[in-house]
Amino acid sequence: QVQLVESGGGLVQPGGSLRLSCAASGSISSINRMYWYRQAPGKQRELVAVIGSGGNIYADSVKGRFTISRDNAKNTVYLQMNSLKPEDTAVYYCNSPIGLGRGSWGQGTQVTVSS
């Protein structure tokens, strides 16, 4: 399996935008689905977005604001985050079906939305 490394997080003001990247150590072209999760302080990790051959799925809380995409040539999955809100503050993680099945997670990237 490939190793996934998240990046692109940081501090952004409400209403701002941020683009997260999930770089894989190997090819992801054969992986049909990739996921973005997040975990806010004091809360459980929650699914944010899924990209799959049948279409993308988003949590209701981010629908219309976030867009998941992938570039197989770069072995990278992205999460474009627009119109950010303070409640989007969390550590964001990407994962694959294999990683989810094994309960394996990377370090994630911190997103803080604050004025």
Secondary structure, 3 states (H helix, E strand, C coil): CCCEEEECCEEECCCCCEEEEEEECCCCCCCCCEEEEEECCCCCCEEEEEEECCEEEECCCCCCCEEEEEEHHHCEEEEEECCCCHHHCEEEEEECHHHHHHCCCCCCEEEEECC
